[in-house]
Amino acid sequence: MATITNHVSSYGVREGMILEWQASRLRIGVVKVAFGSSENYATGGIAVESGIKSAMSVDTVLAVVPMHHDVGGWMPLYDASNGKLKFYGQEPTNSTSGVIALSEMPDGSTAINGKTVYLLVVAVD
């Protein structure tokens, strides 16, 4: 399973420093999703919602936006309907002309091995 940590608080920025946030249940943070060196992609995505909730100490994840990653040309996308991080891209061998929809990363792909994705998260506790 991917390791997820609260990236903002690990760099010394305390959550809730702004007075308006102290009275609110809204939490905004950055989490780091680090994949293991032998962690292959599984069709349908990698479950991250429970790890995000744990890392940020929140009850409900409202929105997740991928900010930065090192997974080559693959685009990460958070699937809110099932709390999973999916990757999409286009294999260079496809010779179809015109607009081509991005395909999900193939099952068992090693492209995420040892890679990292940073996510901007809006949640409530």
C-alpha positions in Angstrom: 0.0 0.0 0.0 1.2 3.5 -0.8 2.6 5.5 2.1 0.7 8.8 2.7 1.9 11.6 5.0 0.8 15.1 5.8 3.4 17.0 3.8 2.6 20.5 5.1 2.9 19.7 8.8 6.1 17.8 8.2 7.7 21.0 7.0 6.8 23.0 10.1 3.5 24.7 9.0 0.9 24.2 11.6 -2.6 23.5 10.5 -5.3 26.0 11.7 -2.9 29.0 12.0 -5.4 31.4 10.4 -8.1 32.5 12.9 -10.9 31.8 10.4 -9.8 28.2 10.1 -9.7 27.7 13.8 -13.5 28.1 14.1 -14.1 26.1 11.0 -14.0 22.4 10.4 -12.5 23.0 6.9 -9.0 21.7 6.4 -6.7 22.4 3.5 -3.5 20.5 3.2 -0.9 18.8 1.0 -0.3 15.1 1.3 2.5 13.1 -0.2 1.6 9.7 -1.8 4.8 7.6 -2.0 4.6 4.3 -3.9 6.8 1.4 -2.9 9.7 0.2 -5.2 7.7 -2.9 -6.2 4.2 -1.4 -6.0 2.6 -2.0 -9.4 -0.5 -0.2 -10.7 -3.9 -2.0 -10.3 -6.7 -1.4 -12.8 -9.3 0.9 -11.2 -6.7 2.9 -9.3 -4.9 2.9 -6.0 -7.0 3.4 -2.8 -5.8 6.6 -1.1 -8.8 8.1 0.6 -8.4 6.3 4.0 -4.7 7.3 4.0 -5.5 10.9 3.3 -8.1 10.9 6.2 -5.5 9.4 8.5 -2.7 11.7 7.5 -4.8 14.9 7.9 -6.9 13.7 10.8 -10.2 14.4 9.0 -13.5 12.7 8.5 -14.5 13.6 5.0 -12.4 14.4 1.9 -14.2 17.0 -0.2 -11.7 17.6 -3.1 -8.3 16.3 -4.2 -6.2 18.0 -6.8 -2.9 16.4 -8.0 -0.2 19.1 -7.7 3.1 17.5 -8.7 4.4 14.0 -9.5 7.3 12.2 -11.1 5.4 9.5 -12.9 6.6 10.5 -16.4 3.9 11.3 -18.9 1.1 9.7 -16.9 -1.5 12.1 -15.5 -2.8 11.4 -12.0 -6.6 11.9 -11.4 -8.4 11.4 -8.1 -11.6 9.5 -8.5 -13.9 10.9 -5.8 -16.6 8.2 -6.3 -14.3 5.5 -4.9 -11.4 7.4 -3.2 -8.8 6.1 -5.6 -5.9 7.7 -7.5 -5.9 6.7 -11.1 -3.3 7.4 -13.9 -4.1 8.2 -17.5 -2.0 8.6 -20.6 -1.5 7.6 -24.2 1.0 5.0 -25.3 3.2 6.4 -28.1 2.5 3.3 -30.3 -1.1 4.4 -31.0 -1.3 5.7 -34.6 -5.0 6.7 -34.5 -5.5 10.2 -36.0 -7.6 12.9 -34.5 -8.4 13.4 -30.8 -7.5 10.3 -28.7 -9.0 9.8 -25.3 -6.4 9.1 -22.6 -6.4 5.5 -21.5 -6.0 4.3 -17.9 -2.6 2.9 -17.0 -2.4 -0.8 -17.7 -2.9 -3.3 -14.9 0.4 -4.3 -13.4 2.3 -1.3 -14.8 5.6 -0.6 -13.0 5.5 3.1 -13.9 4.5 4.1 -10.3 7.3 2.0 -8.7 9.2 4.3 -6.3 7.4 7.4 -7.5 5.7 10.2 -5.6 2.5 12.2 -6.1 1.7 15.4 -4.1 -2.0 16.1 -3.6 -3.8 19.3 -2.6 -6.7 18.2 -0.3 -9.8 20.0 0.9 -11.5 18.2 3.8 -13.5 18.6 6.9 -13.1 17.1 10.4 
